[in-house]
Amino acid sequence: MPLLTIITITYNAEKFLERTLLSVQQALKGVPDRTQVEYWLIDGASRDATLAIARQYQQELSLRVQSEPDQGLYDAMNKGLQLATGQYLWFLNAGDEVHDKEVLHKLLTAMESNADVYYSDALFVHEDGSPVGLRSEVTPHTLPTHLSWQDMALGMKVSHQAFIVKKEIAPLYDITNLSADVEWEIVCLKKAKAIQHLPFVLCKYLTGGLSVQRHRQSLIDRFKVLRRHFGLLPTLWNHARITWRGFWFSRRRRKYWSP
């Protein structure tokens, strides 16, 4: 059984996929036993050059590819979750990158502690790869060093790409909710007995995902998730706090990077 399964979701991702594959390729060079890492690419029947690009790296990365129509991002993520044979899951989607070539070695070493969840900060990047800044610095979401599910009351504390969880406690995603990743993290944290902060940055996060493209619906869905876990009145109060916090943060920084 591999220790870690990396899962990349794609659909017509020819513009950004290669940067993801290259970052994994470089990071794998620092792993003494590459059988510890399994890599799945779950594709939604792309019609561009996505699969041709994947084939160029398939042998080097021992990349396993499944391509078929799906019902959207979270349906594809569920497929990857179910196919994964690794003890831990790491979702790293097209355009996202392993932060640097030392990350996988450091991560696999850290996993000797056998925690249920590992998490870190994420570096936001523009489409051209230039850095925006660490998520904890360019958004109002400070990153706690002792994370619990209650920390999610004010929104997603940890970027999904910087959140690694044991498969045995990972639920399926709600494919009807644009904020399903928020609920997924909350449920994982509720189930986790040991949660470990990593003192290094796991990933580069390409800004502008699905929740940004459909921002209004994403906010409505996030409210539903938080109400389900924290109750109606606390969620109403916390959303007032979220709005106020975002207003003052954007005034200070002139830009509010919402992912």
C-alpha positions as CSV (number, residue, x, y, z in Angstrom):
1,M,0.0,0.0,0.0
2,P,1.4,3.5,-0.9
3,L,1.7,5.9,2.0
4,L,0.4,8.9,-0.1
5,T,-2.0,9.2,-3.1
6,I,-1.8,12.5,-5.0
7,I,-4.9,13.2,-7.0
8,T,-5.1,15.7,-9.8
9,I,-8.5,16.6,-11.4
10,T,-8.6,17.8,-15.0
11,Y,-11.0,19.0,-17.6
12,N,-9.6,20.8,-20.7
13,A,-6.6,21.7,-18.6
14,E,-3.9,21.9,-21.3
15,K,-3.0,25.4,-20.3
16,F,-1.9,24.5,-16.7
17,L,-1.5,20.8,-16.3
18,E,2.2,20.6,-17.3
19,R,3.3,22.9,-14.4
20,T,1.5,20.5,-12.0
21,L,3.1,17.4,-13.5
22,L,6.6,19.0,-13.6
23,S,6.3,20.0,-9.9
24,V,5.5,16.4,-8.9
25,Q,8.3,15.1,-11.1
26,Q,10.8,17.3,-9.4
27,A,9.6,16.5,-5.9
28,L,9.6,12.7,-6.5
29,K,13.4,12.9,-7.2
30,G,13.9,13.6,-3.5
31,V,11.9,10.5,-2.5
32,P,14.1,7.4,-1.8
33,D,11.2,4.9,-2.2
34,R,8.9,6.1,-4.9
35,T,6.5,3.3,-4.3
36,Q,5.4,5.3,-1.3
37,V,3.6,7.7,-3.6
38,E,0.7,6.9,-5.9
39,Y,-0.4,9.4,-8.5
40,W,-3.9,9.5,-10.1
41,L,-5.2,11.9,-12.8
42,I,-9.0,12.0,-12.9
43,D,-10.1,13.6,-16.2
44,G,-13.6,14.6,-17.2
45,A,-13.2,13.4,-20.9
46,S,-11.2,16.4,-22.0
47,R,-11.4,17.5,-25.6
48,D,-8.1,19.4,-25.8
49,A,-4.5,18.3,-25.3
50,T,-4.8,17.4,-21.6
51,L,-4.5,13.7,-22.0
52,A,-1.7,14.0,-24.5
53,I,0.3,16.0,-22.0
54,A,-0.5,13.5,-19.3
55,R,0.9,10.7,-21.5
56,Q,4.2,12.5,-21.8
57,Y,4.7,12.1,-18.0
58,Q,2.8,8.8,-17.5
59,Q,5.9,6.6,-17.3
60,E,8.1,8.9,-15.4
61,L,5.4,9.6,-12.7
62,S,3.9,6.1,-12.8
63,L,0.8,8.2,-13.5
64,R,-2.5,6.4,-13.5
65,V,-5.2,8.0,-15.7
66,Q,-9.0,7.7,-15.7
67,S,-10.9,9.8,-18.3
68,E,-14.6,9.7,-18.5
69,P,-17.5,12.2,-18.3
70,D,-18.4,13.3,-14.8
71,Q,-20.8,15.5,-13.0
72,G,-18.3,18.2,-12.1
73,L,-15.3,18.8,-9.9
74,Y,-16.5,17.1,-6.7
75,D,-17.8,14.1,-8.6
76,A,-14.3,13.7,-10.1
77,M,-12.8,14.1,-6.7
78,N,-15.0,11.4,-5.3
79,K,-13.8,9.1,-8.1
80,G,-10.2,9.8,-7.2
81,L,-10.9,9.2,-3.5
82,Q,-12.4,5.9,-4.2
83,L,-9.6,4.8,-6.6
84,A,-6.9,5.8,-4.2
85,T,-5.0,3.0,-2.4
86,G,-2.7,5.3,-0.4
87,Q,-3.1,5.7,3.3
88,Y,-3.3,9.5,2.9
89,L,-4.9,11.7,0.2
90,W,-3.6,14.9,-1.3
91,F,-5.7,16.8,-3.9
92,L,-3.4,18.8,-6.2
93,N,-5.4,20.1,-9.1
94,A,-4.4,21.2,-12.6
95,G,-2.4,24.5,-12.2
96,D,-1.5,23.8,-8.6
97,E,2.1,22.8,-7.8
98,V,4.1,21.0,-5.1
99,H,5.8,24.1,-3.6
100,D,9.4,22.9,-4.0
101,K,11.5,19.8,-4.7
102,E,12.0,19.0,-1.0
103,V,8.3,18.9,0.0
104,L,7.5,15.3,-0.7
105,H,10.6,14.1,1.2
106,K,9.8,16.3,4.2
107,L,6.1,15.3,4.1
108,L,6.7,11.6,4.0
109,T,9.2,12.0,6.9
110,A,6.6,13.9,8.9
111,M,4.0,11.2,8.2
112,E,6.0,8.9,10.5
113,S,4.0,10.5,13.3
114,N,0.8,8.8,11.9
115,A,-1.4,11.8,12.4
116,D,-4.9,11.8,10.8
117,V,-4.5,15.3,9.2
118,Y,-1.5,17.2,8.1
119,Y,-1.8,20.9,7.0
120,S,0.2,23.9,6.1
121,D,0.1,27.3,4.4
122,A,-0.3,27.7,0.6
123,L,1.4,30.1,-1.7
124,F,-1.1,31.9,-4.0
125,V,0.2,32.4,-7.6
126,H,-1.1,34.2,-10.7
127,E,-1.8,32.4,-14.0
128,D,1.8,33.2,-15.1
129,G,3.2,31.5,-12.0
130,S,4.3,34.7,-10.3
131,P,3.6,34.8,-6.5
132,V,0.7,36.6,-4.9
133,G,1.7,35.7,-1.4
134,L,1.0,33.2,1.3
135,R,-2.7,32.6,1.9
136,S,-2.3,33.5,5.6
137,E,-1.0,36.9,4.5
138,V,-3.1,37.9,1.5
139,T,-6.4,36.8,2.9
140,P,-8.0,37.4,6.3
141,H,-7.6,33.6,7.1
142,T,-4.7,33.4,9.6
143,L,-3.3,29.9,9.9
144,P,-3.6,28.3,13.4
145,T,-0.7,26.0,14.6
146,H,-3.3,24.0,16.5
147,L,-6.2,23.5,14.2
148,S,-9.6,22.2,15.2
149,W,-12.9,21.9,13.4
150,Q,-14.3,24.9,15.4
151,D,-11.7,27.1,13.7
152,M,-13.8,26.7,10.5
153,A,-16.6,28.8,12.0
154,L,-15.3,31.9,10.1
155,G,-14.7,30.0,6.9
156,M,-12.0,27.8,5.4
157,K,-8.9,28.1,7.5
158,V,-6.8,25.9,5.4
159,S,-6.5,25.8,1.6
160,H,-7.8,22.5,0.3
161,Q,-4.5,21.9,-1.5
162,A,-2.6,22.3,1.8
163,F,-4.8,19.7,3.7
164,I,-3.8,16.1,3.7
165,V,-6.0,13.5,5.4
166,K,-6.1,9.8,6.1
167,K,-8.3,8.0,3.6
168,E,-10.1,6.1,6.3
169,I,-11.7,9.2,7.8
170,A,-12.3,11.0,4.5
171,P,-16.0,11.3,3.5
172,L,-17.3,11.7,-0.1
173,Y,-17.9,15.2,-1.3
174,D,-21.4,16.6,-1.8
175,I,-21.4,17.2,-5.5
176,T,-24.3,19.6,-5.3
177,N,-22.5,22.1,-3.1
178,L,-19.9,24.6,-4.4
179,S,-18.4,24.8,-0.9
180,A,-18.2,21.0,-0.5
181,D,-14.5,21.3,0.2
182,V,-15.3,23.4,3.4
183,E,-17.6,20.7,4.7
184,W,-15.1,18.0,3.7
185,E,-12.4,19.6,5.9
186,I,-14.8,20.1,8.8
187,V,-15.9,16.4,8.8
188,C,-12.3,15.3,8.5
189,L,-11.3,17.5,11.4
190,K,-14.2,16.2,13.5
191,K,-13.1,12.6,12.9
192,A,-9.4,13.3,13.4
193,K,-7.7,12.3,16.7
194,A,-4.3,13.8,15.7
195,I,-3.9,16.9,13.6
196,Q,-0.4,18.1,12.8
197,H,0.8,21.5,11.4
198,L,3.7,21.3,9.0
199,P,6.4,24.0,9.3
200,F,6.8,24.2,5.6
201,V,4.6,25.3,2.7
202,L,3.1,22.4,0.8
203,C,1.8,23.9,-2.4
204,K,1.4,26.7,-4.9
205,Y,-2.3,27.4,-5.4
206,L,-3.5,28.8,-8.7
207,T,-6.1,31.5,-8.0
208,G,-9.4,31.6,-9.8
209,G,-11.0,28.3,-9.2
210,L,-14.7,27.2,-9.4
211,S,-15.8,28.9,-6.2
212,V,-14.3,32.2,-7.4
213,Q,-16.0,31.9,-10.8
214,R,-19.4,31.2,-9.2
215,H,-18.8,33.3,-6.1
216,R,-22.3,34.2,-5.1
217,Q,-23.5,30.6,-5.2
218,S,-20.4,29.5,-3.4
219,L,-21.2,31.9,-0.5
220,I,-24.7,30.6,-0.3
221,D,-23.5,27.1,-0.2
222,R,-20.9,27.9,2.4
223,F,-23.6,29.4,4.7
224,K,-25.5,26.1,4.4
225,V,-22.4,24.1,5.4
226,L,-21.6,26.3,8.4
227,R,-25.2,26.4,9.5
228,R,-25.3,22.6,9.5
229,H,-22.2,22.4,11.7
230,F,-22.5,25.4,13.9
231,G,-26.2,26.3,14.0
232,L,-28.2,29.1,12.5
233,L,-27.7,32.0,15.0
234,P,-24.0,31.4,15.4
235,T,-23.6,31.2,11.6
236,L,-25.5,34.5,11.1
237,W,-23.3,36.2,13.7
238,N,-20.2,34.7,12.2
239,H,-21.1,35.8,8.7
240,A,-21.5,39.4,10.0
241,R,-18.0,39.0,11.4
242,I,-16.7,37.6,8.1
243,T,-18.1,40.6,6.2
244,W,-16.6,43.1,8.7
245,R,-13.3,41.3,8.7
246,G,-13.1,41.2,4.9
247,F,-14.1,44.9,4.7
248,W,-11.2,46.0,7.0
249,F,-8.7,43.6,5.4
250,S,-9.5,44.9,1.9
251,R,-9.1,48.5,3.1
252,R,-5.7,47.8,4.6
253,R,-4.5,45.6,1.7
254,R,-6.5,47.2,-1.2
255,K,-7.1,43.6,-2.5
256,Y,-8.9,40.7,-0.9
257,W,-7.8,37.4,-2.3
258,S,-10.9,35.3,-1.4
259,P,-10.0,31.7,-2.2
